[in-house]
Amino acid sequence: MKLTLNIQDASTNKALSLIEYLKSLDFLTVEQEEMIIPEWHQQIVRDRIESLEVSKFLDWDDVKETIKK
């Protein structure tokens, strides 16, 4: 089985301690790699955010009530 963890800030003491602990387990292998998001993909996301129409958003409380029904 393969499990991927996304650690937002791997330089914190908590993150470093977790990584060291995981490395100490004999049944796990830890492979650290940085995920690079291409500029073209970042631009697509920026474009989509810019084109959002907030007026079309639904109220979260209304959505929850609809789901409950």
GUDRENMI-140314 format. One record per residue (C-alpha): y, z, x; residue in three letters. Coordinates in nm, 4 decimals. Layout:
GUDRENMI-140314
<pt><c2>Y</c2><c3>Z</c3><c1>X</c1><r>ALA</r></pt>
...
This chain:
GUDRENMI-140314
<pt><c2>0.0000</c2><c3>0.0000</c3><c1>0.0000</c1><r>MET</r></pt>
<pt><c2>0.3499</c2><c3>-0.0764</c3><c1>0.1172</c1><r>LYS</r></pt>
<pt><c2>0.6506</c2><c3>0.1274</c3><c1>0.0083</c1><r>LEU</r></pt>
<pt><c2>1.0116</c2><c3>0.0457</c3><c1>0.0916</c1><r>THR</r></pt>
<pt><c2>1.2828</c2><c3>0.3111</c3><c1>0.1076</c1><r>LEU</r></pt>
<pt><c2>1.6480</c2><c3>0.2203</c3><c1>0.0939</c1><r>ASN</r></pt>
<pt><c2>1.8468</c2><c3>0.4898</c3><c1>0.2750</c1><r>ILE</r></pt>
<pt><c2>2.2177</c2><c3>0.4345</c3><c1>0.2177</c1><r>GLN</r></pt>
<pt><c2>2.3355</c2><c3>0.6201</c3><c1>0.5279</c1><r>ASP</r></pt>
<pt><c2>2.0544</c2><c3>0.6565</c3><c1>0.7792</c1><r>ALA</r></pt>
<pt><c2>2.2799</c2><c3>0.8413</c3><c1>1.0225</c1><r>SER</r></pt>
<pt><c2>2.2904</c2><c3>1.1645</c3><c1>0.8186</c1><r>THR</r></pt>
<pt><c2>2.0867</c2><c3>1.4657</c3><c1>0.9268</c1><r>ASN</r></pt>
<pt><c2>1.8822</c2><c3>1.4551</c3><c1>0.6066</c1><r>LYS</r></pt>
<pt><c2>1.7924</c2><c3>1.0898</c3><c1>0.6564</c1><r>ALA</r></pt>
<pt><c2>1.7075</c2><c3>1.1352</c3><c1>1.0228</c1><r>LEU</r></pt>
<pt><c2>1.4919</c2><c3>1.4387</c3><c1>0.9417</c1><r>SER</r></pt>
<pt><c2>1.3100</c2><c3>1.2475</c3><c1>0.6701</c1><r>LEU</r></pt>
<pt><c2>1.2426</c2><c3>0.9535</c3><c1>0.9011</c1><r>ILE</r></pt>
<pt><c2>1.1138</c2><c3>1.1829</c3><c1>1.1758</c1><r>GLU</r></pt>
<pt><c2>0.8900</c2><c3>1.3646</c3><c1>0.9281</c1><r>TYR</r></pt>
<pt><c2>0.7453</c2><c3>1.0383</c3><c1>0.7975</c1><r>LEU</r></pt>
<pt><c2>0.6788</c2><c3>0.9225</c3><c1>1.1536</c1><r>LYS</r></pt>
<pt><c2>0.4878</c2><c3>1.2453</c3><c1>1.2212</c1><r>SER</r></pt>
<pt><c2>0.2336</c2><c3>1.1752</c3><c1>0.9462</c1><r>LEU</r></pt>
<pt><c2>-0.0809</c2><c3>1.0221</c3><c1>1.0926</c1><r>ASP</r></pt>
<pt><c2>-0.1621</c2><c3>0.8126</c3><c1>0.7843</c1><r>PHE</r></pt>
<pt><c2>0.1752</c2><c3>0.6330</c3><c1>0.7777</c1><r>LEU</r></pt>
<pt><c2>0.3427</c2><c3>0.3770</c3><c1>0.9951</c1><r>THR</r></pt>
<pt><c2>0.7192</c2><c3>0.3558</c3><c1>0.9843</c1><r>VAL</r></pt>
<pt><c2>0.8928</c2><c3>0.0249</c3><c1>1.0403</c1><r>GLU</r></pt>
<pt><c2>1.2695</c2><c3>0.0371</c3><c1>1.0431</c1><r>GLN</r></pt>
<pt><c2>1.4609</c2><c3>-0.2804</c3><c1>0.9785</c1><r>GLU</r></pt>
<pt><c2>1.8115</c2><c3>-0.3544</c3><c1>0.8687</c1><r>GLU</r></pt>
<pt><c2>1.8497</c2><c3>-0.5690</c3><c1>0.5633</c1><r>MET</r></pt>
<pt><c2>2.1164</c2><c3>-0.8330</c3><c1>0.6051</c1><r>ILE</r></pt>
<pt><c2>2.2631</c2><c3>-0.9905</c3><c1>0.2945</c1><r>ILE</r></pt>
<pt><c2>2.3895</c2><c3>-1.3434</c3><c1>0.3612</c1><r>PRO</r></pt>
<pt><c2>2.7589</c2><c3>-1.4106</c3><c1>0.3031</c1><r>GLU</r></pt>
<pt><c2>2.6858</c2><c3>-1.6789</c3><c1>0.0417</c1><r>TRP</r></pt>
<pt><c2>2.4926</c2><c3>-1.4238</c3><c1>-0.1640</c1><r>HIS</r></pt>
<pt><c2>2.7686</c2><c3>-1.1646</c3><c1>-0.1335</c1><r>GLN</r></pt>
<pt><c2>3.0157</c2><c3>-1.4276</c3><c1>-0.2548</c1><r>GLN</r></pt>
<pt><c2>2.8060</c2><c3>-1.5008</c3><c1>-0.5630</c1><r>ILE</r></pt>
<pt><c2>2.8106</c2><c3>-1.1317</c3><c1>-0.6508</c1><r>VAL</r></pt>
<pt><c2>3.1874</c2><c3>-1.1082</c3><c1>-0.5945</c1><r>ARG</r></pt>
<pt><c2>3.2407</c2><c3>-1.4135</c3><c1>-0.8167</c1><r>ASP</r></pt>
<pt><c2>3.0292</c2><c3>-1.2632</c3><c1>-1.0936</c1><r>ARG</r></pt>
<pt><c2>3.2155</c2><c3>-0.9339</c3><c1>-1.0761</c1><r>ILE</r></pt>
<pt><c2>3.5482</c2><c3>-1.1145</c3><c1>-1.0969</c1><r>GLU</r></pt>
<pt><c2>3.4368</c2><c3>-1.3111</c3><c1>-1.4027</c1><r>SER</r></pt>
<pt><c2>3.3283</c2><c3>-1.0043</c3><c1>-1.6003</c1><r>LEU</r></pt>
<pt><c2>3.4916</c2><c3>-0.9620</c3><c1>-1.9369</c1><r>GLU</r></pt>
<pt><c2>3.5220</c2><c3>-0.5894</c3><c1>-1.9868</c1><r>VAL</r></pt>
<pt><c2>3.6144</c2><c3>-0.6387</c3><c1>-2.3507</c1><r>SER</r></pt>
<pt><c2>3.2590</c2><c3>-0.7641</c3><c1>-2.4129</c1><r>LYS</r></pt>
<pt><c2>3.0965</c2><c3>-0.4509</c3><c1>-2.2708</c1><r>PHE</r></pt>
<pt><c2>2.9088</c2><c3>-0.2304</c3><c1>-2.5138</c1><r>LEU</r></pt>
<pt><c2>2.9757</c2><c3>0.1394</c3><c1>-2.5542</c1><r>ASP</r></pt>
<pt><c2>2.6918</c2><c3>0.3354</c3><c1>-2.3922</c1><r>TRP</r></pt>
<pt><c2>2.6716</c2><c3>0.5897</c3><c1>-2.6740</c1><r>ASP</r></pt>
<pt><c2>2.6348</c2><c3>0.3083</c3><c1>-2.9285</c1><r>ASP</r></pt>
<pt><c2>2.3619</c2><c3>0.1470</c3><c1>-2.7196</c1><r>VAL</r></pt>
<pt><c2>2.1697</c2><c3>0.4741</c3><c1>-2.6941</c1><r>LYS</r></pt>
<pt><c2>2.1864</c2><c3>0.5182</c3><c1>-3.0712</c1><r>GLU</r></pt>
<pt><c2>2.0559</c2><c3>0.1656</c3><c1>-3.1223</c1><r>THR</r></pt>
<pt><c2>1.7644</c2><c3>0.2319</c3><c1>-2.8868</c1><r>ILE</r></pt>
<pt><c2>1.6735</c2><c3>0.5541</c3><c1>-3.0662</c1><r>LYS</r></pt>
<pt><c2>1.6362</c2><c3>0.3730</c3><c1>-3.3984</c1><r>LYS</r></pt>
